[in-house]
């Protein structure tokens, strides 16, 4: 079928994620819907969707690139609210292969924009 070309980047796909819990407050709140990009390159400081070793899928901040116990490339993932949730402080380095997507934006609830004053009201 399809051949993979040496050095070619995998096709990037877009998807959605829903925030559960309070571990990413104040940046993200429970119930918010996020636009995510699968296959995107991860940079320190970005929010990512990842899978912990036990299968739990989470949204966390990619703090820094590290190596797993087996020497594979990975990421140290942290909660923005350290008093809530589980992150790399509890589970260790997450293998790069288990970082599923990079968060590109919040799609719901929509941003609240200040209302413009009506003409003649000033």
N, C-alpha and C positions, 0 to 999 in steps of 0.2 A: 504494500500500500504506500503510505507516505514515508519518505526518507527524511531523516533529520540531518541537516547540514552541520558539520563541525563548526562550532563557534557561533551558530545562529541562536538568537534569543527565542525562547518559547513564545508562542502567541499570547498576548496579554488579553485577558478577559475582564469584563466589569461585572460587578455583582452588588449585593446588599448585605448588610449585617444589622442586627438589632442589639442595642445595649441592654444588658441585664445587670442589676446590682448597682452598688455605689462605689466600686473600686476606682473608677475614673473621674469621679467628681473632683473639682468643679468643671473640668473640661467637658465631660460627657455625662448625661443623666440617663437613668433607666428609661427605656421606651424610645429613645432617639434612634432614628434610622440613618444608617451611614452608607455612602457610596464607597465601594472598595475596588481596588484594581489587583487582580490575581496576576502573578508572574512579574510584578514590578520590582525593581531593585530597591532594597531597603537602605535607608540612611539613618544614622543615629538621630534621635529626637522625634522620629515619625511615629504615628500611631499605626499599629498593625493588628491583624487578626491572626492568631496562632493557635496551634493545638499542643496542649501539654501532653506529657507521656501517658497520662491516664485517659486521654481522649477528649478531655474538656476543651472546648473551643472558647477562646477569650479575646477581648480587645485590651491591648496593653501598649505601653510606650517602649519602643526599642531604644534602650539606654546606650548600649555599646556592643560592638562585635566582640565575641569571645570564642573559645573552643569548648566543645563538649568533653566529657570524660574520655571519650574514644578518639578525640583529636579532630572531629568533624567541625567545620565552621558553624557557628551558632550566634545567638543573640541573648543578651541579658535583658529581660523584659520586666518592667516595673509598672505598678499601679500609680496613678497620680494622687490617689488617696491611700497612703500607706497603712492607715488604720483599718481599711476594709479590703477584703478579697485576698487572693493568693497570687503570687508572682514568682519571679526567679529567686527571691530570697527564700522561698519555701520549696520550689521545685528544681532550681538550678538552671543552667544554660539550656535554652531551647534550640534544637538543631535548625539550621537555616531552611532545611526541607520542610520543617513543620511551621514555618512562618508562611501562612497561606496567602495573605494579601496585605496591601498597604491602604490605609484609610485615606481617601481623597477629599471627602467632604461630608457634611451633614445634610440630609435631604428632608428630614422631618423631625421636629416641627420646623416649619419655615422660619427663616430669620425675621425678626420683627424690625421693621424699618420705621423710623420716626415719620409721622404724618406731616405732609406739607401743609402750611397754613393756606386757607382758602384765599382766593384773590379778594382784595378789598377788606380783609379782616385785620389788616395791620395798619 
